[in-house]
Amino acid sequence: MLLAQVNRALCAATALLAACAPSGTNSAVAESATVAARAATPAAVPAAQDSNITIADLARTDGSTSAPIWVIVVSDFQCPYCKQWHDETFPALLTEFVKSGKARVAYVNYPLSIHAQAWPSAEAAMCAGAQGKFWQMHDAIFDTQAKWASSPAPAAIFDSLARSTGVDMRRWSQCVSSGTTRPLIQADQQRAAAAGVRSTPTILIGNEMLAGAHPIESIRRVVNAAIANTPRPDTSRR
């Protein structure tokens, strides 16, 4: 599991940007924290040795395995601030840092109880991920958030989005109806909460935890600092 790579947040400061948070909680989350994000093979979630889980876990990552740092995006598909971050910041992150090999990115689910379709949308994306189509479904879900979030029956919309990504619909439907990826999503949520996450989106980069829809300027500053602080391999003995 990806959040097995993330240690519990140790230090807290106030984050000022707007974010989605469960009712009754303070949406101000730690902006500065000690976070360890290291590459590792996915760990099995409880009672879920299914190959679909392993494939889905890997599918929600992107970037070179030799990249020096991780950017971990803790998000809720129904959160409007998560869509804002996806639309305004995520494309630049991909272009500047992921495609250039400077960072790897991973999506971590944090479905909030205040959003009725948070779980169904997460399962729709992760079940597409079980067929290697996570990012295509991720983009499609965020792009159509206004449509399905207000729908009393969004299942048909998710079906249509899944079909547009080219997944095997029989397998995808079976994955969704059987709750195959629920243990993975629940483990995401639990480990994110243990790391200090209280709202979405929250972005974990090196030793920083940024809550809210931070613009690319903020992300760029933190990513560059994390890269600069990452020890480089000692090649003197080669």
C-alpha positions as CSV (number, residue, x, y, z in Angstrom):
1,M,0.0,0.0,0.0
2,L,1.2,3.5,-0.9
3,L,0.4,5.0,2.5
4,A,2.5,2.4,4.2
5,Q,5.2,4.7,2.9
6,V,3.9,7.6,4.9
7,N,4.9,8.1,8.5
8,R,2.6,9.7,11.1
9,A,2.7,13.6,10.9
10,L,4.8,14.9,13.8
11,C,4.6,18.7,13.6
12,A,1.5,20.9,12.9
13,A,0.9,24.4,11.5
14,T,-2.1,26.2,10.2
15,A,-3.0,25.7,6.5
16,L,-5.1,28.6,5.2
17,L,-6.4,27.4,1.9
18,A,-10.0,26.2,1.5
19,A,-10.5,22.4,1.5
20,C,-13.2,19.8,2.0
21,A,-13.5,18.4,5.5
22,P,-15.9,16.2,7.5
23,S,-18.6,18.1,9.4
24,G,-17.5,19.1,12.9
25,T,-13.8,19.1,12.1
26,N,-11.4,21.9,11.6
27,S,-10.5,22.2,7.9
28,A,-7.2,23.7,8.9
29,V,-4.7,20.9,8.5
30,A,-1.0,20.6,9.2
31,E,0.9,22.4,6.5
32,S,4.3,21.5,7.8
33,A,4.9,17.9,8.9
34,T,7.6,15.3,9.0
35,V,6.5,12.8,6.3
36,A,8.5,9.9,4.9
37,A,7.5,8.9,1.3
38,R,9.6,6.2,-0.1
39,A,9.2,3.8,-3.1
40,A,8.2,0.3,-2.0
41,T,6.2,-2.6,-3.4
42,P,2.5,-2.5,-2.5
43,A,1.6,-4.3,0.7
44,A,-1.5,-6.4,0.8
45,V,-4.5,-5.0,2.5
46,P,-6.5,-7.1,5.0
47,A,-8.2,-10.1,3.4
48,A,-7.3,-8.8,-0.1
49,Q,-4.6,-10.8,-1.8
50,D,-6.6,-10.4,-5.1
51,S,-4.4,-9.6,-8.1
52,N,-6.9,-6.8,-8.9
53,I,-5.9,-5.0,-5.7
54,T,-2.2,-5.2,-6.6
55,I,-2.9,-3.9,-10.1
56,A,-5.2,-1.1,-8.9
57,D,-2.6,-0.1,-6.3
58,L,0.1,0.3,-8.8
59,A,-2.1,1.9,-11.5
60,R,-2.8,5.0,-9.4
61,T,0.9,5.9,-9.5
62,D,2.7,7.7,-12.4
63,G,6.3,8.6,-13.1
64,S,9.8,7.1,-13.3
65,T,10.9,4.6,-10.6
66,S,14.2,6.5,-10.5
67,A,12.5,9.8,-9.5
68,P,14.0,11.1,-6.2
69,I,10.7,12.0,-4.5
70,W,7.0,11.2,-4.3
71,V,4.1,13.6,-4.5
72,I,1.2,12.0,-2.8
73,V,-2.2,13.4,-3.6
74,V,-4.9,12.7,-0.9
75,S,-8.2,13.4,-2.5
76,D,-12.0,12.9,-2.7
77,F,-13.5,12.8,-6.2
78,Q,-16.6,14.7,-5.1
79,C,-14.7,17.5,-3.3
80,P,-15.0,20.7,-5.3
81,Y,-11.6,21.9,-4.1
82,C,-10.1,18.6,-5.3
83,K,-11.5,19.2,-8.7
84,Q,-10.1,22.7,-8.6
85,W,-6.7,21.4,-7.8
86,H,-7.0,18.7,-10.5
87,D,-8.0,21.3,-13.1
88,E,-5.6,24.1,-12.2
89,T,-2.5,22.5,-10.7
90,F,-2.3,18.8,-11.5
91,P,-1.6,19.3,-15.3
92,A,1.4,21.5,-14.5
93,L,2.7,19.1,-11.9
94,L,2.6,16.3,-14.5
95,T,4.4,18.3,-17.2
96,E,7.0,19.9,-15.0
97,F,7.9,17.1,-12.6
98,V,6.4,13.7,-13.4
99,K,7.0,13.6,-17.1
100,S,10.5,15.0,-16.7
101,G,11.4,12.2,-14.2
102,K,11.9,14.5,-11.2
103,A,9.0,13.1,-9.1
104,R,6.5,10.3,-8.9
105,V,2.9,10.9,-8.2
106,A,0.4,8.7,-6.4
107,Y,-3.4,9.2,-5.8
108,V,-4.6,8.2,-2.3
109,N,-8.4,8.0,-1.6
110,Y,-9.9,10.0,1.2
111,P,-13.7,9.7,0.7
112,L,-15.4,12.1,3.0
113,S,-18.7,11.2,4.8
114,I,-20.2,14.6,3.7
115,H,-20.2,13.5,0.1
116,A,-22.8,10.9,-0.8
117,Q,-20.9,9.8,-4.0
118,A,-17.4,9.9,-2.6
119,W,-17.2,6.1,-2.1
120,P,-19.0,5.1,-5.4
121,S,-16.7,7.4,-7.4
122,A,-13.6,6.1,-5.7
123,E,-14.6,2.5,-6.4
124,A,-15.4,3.4,-10.0
125,A,-11.9,4.8,-10.4
126,M,-10.1,2.0,-8.5
127,C,-11.9,-0.7,-10.4
128,A,-10.8,0.9,-13.7
129,G,-7.3,0.9,-12.1
130,A,-7.6,-2.9,-11.7
131,Q,-7.5,-2.9,-15.5
132,G,-4.7,-0.4,-15.7
133,K,-7.0,2.5,-16.5
134,F,-7.0,4.5,-13.3
135,W,-5.7,7.8,-14.6
136,Q,-8.1,7.8,-17.6
137,M,-11.0,7.2,-15.2
138,H,-9.6,9.7,-12.6
139,D,-9.7,12.4,-15.3
140,A,-13.1,11.5,-16.6
141,I,-14.6,11.5,-13.1
142,F,-13.2,14.9,-12.2
143,D,-14.2,16.3,-15.6
144,T,-17.8,15.4,-15.1
145,Q,-18.1,16.0,-11.3
146,A,-20.9,18.6,-11.7
147,K,-23.0,16.0,-13.6
148,W,-22.7,12.9,-11.4
149,A,-22.4,14.7,-8.0
150,S,-25.9,16.1,-8.3
151,S,-27.4,13.0,-9.8
152,P,-29.7,10.8,-7.7
153,A,-28.5,7.8,-9.7
154,P,-24.9,8.3,-10.7
155,A,-24.1,4.7,-11.4
156,A,-25.2,5.0,-15.1
157,I,-22.8,7.9,-15.5
158,F,-19.9,6.0,-14.0
159,D,-20.8,3.1,-16.3
160,S,-20.6,5.4,-19.3
161,L,-17.3,6.9,-18.1
162,A,-15.8,3.5,-17.6
163,R,-16.9,2.4,-21.0
164,S,-15.2,5.4,-22.5
165,T,-11.8,4.4,-21.0
166,G,-12.0,1.0,-22.8
167,V,-12.2,-1.3,-19.8
168,D,-13.7,-4.7,-20.0
169,M,-17.2,-3.7,-18.7
170,R,-18.1,-7.1,-17.4
171,R,-15.0,-7.2,-15.2
172,W,-15.4,-3.6,-14.2
173,S,-19.0,-4.0,-13.2
174,Q,-18.2,-7.2,-11.2
175,C,-15.4,-5.3,-9.4
176,V,-17.7,-2.5,-8.4
177,S,-20.7,-4.7,-7.4
178,S,-18.5,-7.0,-5.3
179,G,-16.7,-4.2,-3.5
180,T,-13.3,-5.6,-4.5
181,T,-11.4,-2.4,-4.0
182,R,-13.2,-1.3,-0.8
183,P,-10.4,-2.7,1.5
184,L,-7.8,-0.7,-0.5
185,I,-9.8,2.5,-0.3
186,Q,-10.5,2.1,3.4
187,A,-6.8,1.4,4.0
188,D,-6.0,4.6,2.1
189,Q,-8.3,6.6,4.3
190,Q,-7.2,5.1,7.6
191,R,-3.5,5.6,6.9
192,A,-4.0,9.2,5.6
193,A,-5.9,10.0,8.8
194,A,-3.1,8.5,10.9
195,A,-0.6,10.7,9.0
196,G,-2.5,13.8,10.0
197,V,-4.7,14.3,7.0
198,R,-8.1,16.0,7.9
199,S,-9.3,17.5,4.6
200,T,-9.0,17.2,0.9
201,P,-7.0,17.9,-1.2
202,T,-3.9,17.3,0.9
203,I,-0.6,17.0,-0.9
204,L,2.4,15.2,0.8
205,I,5.8,16.1,-0.6
206,G,9.0,15.3,1.2
207,N,8.7,16.8,4.7
208,E,5.7,19.0,3.8
209,M,2.0,18.5,4.1
210,L,-0.1,21.0,2.1
211,A,-3.8,21.2,2.7
212,G,-6.1,22.8,0.2
213,A,-6.0,23.6,-3.5
214,H,-2.5,25.0,-3.6
215,P,-1.4,26.6,-7.0
216,I,1.5,25.2,-8.9
217,E,3.7,28.0,-7.6
218,S,3.4,26.6,-4.1
219,I,3.8,23.0,-5.3
220,R,6.8,23.9,-7.4
221,R,8.6,25.5,-4.4
222,V,8.0,22.5,-2.2
223,V,8.9,19.9,-4.8
224,N,12.2,21.7,-5.7
225,A,13.1,22.0,-2.0
226,A,12.4,18.3,-1.5
227,I,14.5,17.3,-4.5
228,A,17.3,19.5,-3.3
229,N,17.2,17.9,0.2
230,T,17.1,14.3,-1.2
231,P,20.5,12.6,-0.7
232,R,22.1,11.6,-4.0
233,P,23.6,8.1,-4.5
234,D,27.3,7.9,-3.7
235,T,29.0,7.1,-7.0
236,S,32.6,7.8,-5.8
237,R,33.3,4.0,-5.4
238,R,32.1,3.0,-8.8
